[in-house]
């Protein structure tokens, strides 16, 4: 059972691969099933109700595949739906991601932190509570960047258009005093080089893949669910076009990969 049952990881599209990358490093023996909900990307501008419905469909799919754990590798879906998912599947280990506000509050000298995320994440009560709890004294500048999600989905990680799309919002928050930048959407680490170039070399860019992977490892270990040996595996599936996901993921993860489709019942 343990050897065959996967850990489910999902996002609206390919952004969650930035988290999956860290999970593979921390848990090299696991069998990972990554689902890109590409038929419905982006989530960032959609209603809470819609994002909840998709989260439930994908969680139910992971359960049908006997997943031991599920990682919601999407800030937007975590903000909208993680509480609902935990009520729906109380026996499943469910890990979410949220913007790195706490470390940012520790790192800032200027007392100003910039957060790039989706509209859905930044407007959510869960994000407001996070800021209130972890950074009540810090000035937090919010910047929704739906265009960055599109760039990553289209594989446009370099070139003048991508550079311009990244430079404007980064410059704006830097000029407003932000000395730490939070990448509060899992798509954005794939634009890290452009963001760093626009922000300046010493500016911390905070993402959450590695801490989430460590937390997942800890949760599995505590429950005796960790696979400590054997070859790891990566299965990629999408609610959209399998050949597109295979091409996108191969490029983003730097290795040739194939992909399949999620059965109709969960699409
Ligand atoms: N990658 C996602 C996040 O972390 C969602 C982006 C989107 O679909 O708009 O928020």
Boltz pocket constraint, residues with backbone or C-beta under 6 A from the ligand:
constraints:
  - pocket:
      binder: B
      contacts: [[A, 11], [A, 12], [A, 13], [A, 15], [A, 16], [A, 41], [A, 42], [A, 43], [A, 44], [A, 45], [A, 73], [A, 74], [A, 75], [A, 76], [A, 77], [A, 118], [A, 121], [A, 149], [A, 184], [A, 185], [A, 186], [A, 187]]
      max_distance: 6.0
